[in-house]
Amino acid sequence: MTVDAVPKLAQCAAAKAIAEWGRPAADITHLVFSTYSACQAPTADLRLAALLGLRPMVSRTMLSLHGCYGGGRALSLAKELAENNRGARVLVACSEMTLVCFGAPDGGNIVGHALFGDGAGAVVVGAGPFLDGEQGPIFEMVSATQTTIPRTEHALGMRVSGGGIDFHLAIQVPTLVGQSVEPCLLDAFHGIIVDDDDAPPPCSGNGNGNGRWNDLFWAVHPGGRPILDNIDKVLMLEPEKLAASRHVLREYGNMSGATIVFVLDELRRGRSPLPEWGALLAFGPGITIEAMVLRCPR
């Protein structure tokens, strides 16, 4: 069932990421695996490591039941691991299958059944000197923060039951995310020290994002159309700024933590050059918001 299928789905995405990276799988030093779809021990990261032929001494971290912010949390953790372990190369893998959430159409989960989809995404994260044959960076992760909106733990959540995973999504979630997203972004951009000519837009001028968020590129987890619409409205974004997120939602659905990897891939494959600076947002149970400052290497 899903305990076998989830790591196999992750293997497909991870094998592609490793091949594009340009180095053998044995050079991976750390593995961060995020999923809500496979709850067992030994955990799915061990199975994935074996499928990929990673070294027995690879350092593994399993993120379970983080839901839709799992991809953002995995990337943030990979950033910390790469920066604090010289020569580290961290494989981030996110894999989800909605079968564990499938139940009778009693009205409780019917919206979720229509919104969520299966998928897996993977990236290789590193810091420091490049290795022979290693592809250069696509995005630089400059700064990352995590924020939990107080008193919202009952608005969005998941629970393991005898029938699988039961999830709850309150109608207020898009509004709650919209109300909190700008302070989270400003917190992520706060303290970035760069030359004035190089400063990202929110670090310039009056010290807040007012009207300058459109100078960035955006990788936003598409939890649903109302969430994207609220972010558009609050940040006063131009229509094309969330085009990558809307495309992924339309074509693949909400694949929980894996979705943000699809959005990043859509951005890098776009026809138009991206601005130098960007922002990543992911949302999940808690309500938890992952915010990250991104930069396109020049």
Secondary structure, 3 states (H helix, E strand, C coil): CHHHHHHHHHHHHHHHHHHHHCCCHHHCCEEEEEECCCCCCCCHHHHHHHHHCCCCCCEEEEEECCHHHHHHHHHHHHHHHHHHCCCCEEEEEEEECHHHHCCCCCCCCHHHHHHECCEEEEEEEECCCCCCCCCCCCCEEEEEEEEECCCCCCCEEEEEECCEEEEEECCCHHHHHHHHHHHHHHHHHCCCCCCHHHCCHHHCCCCCCCCCHHHCEEEECCCCHHHHHHHHHHHCCCHHHHHHHHHHHHHHCECHHHHHHHHHHHHHCCCCCCCCEEEEEEEECCCEEEEEEEECCC
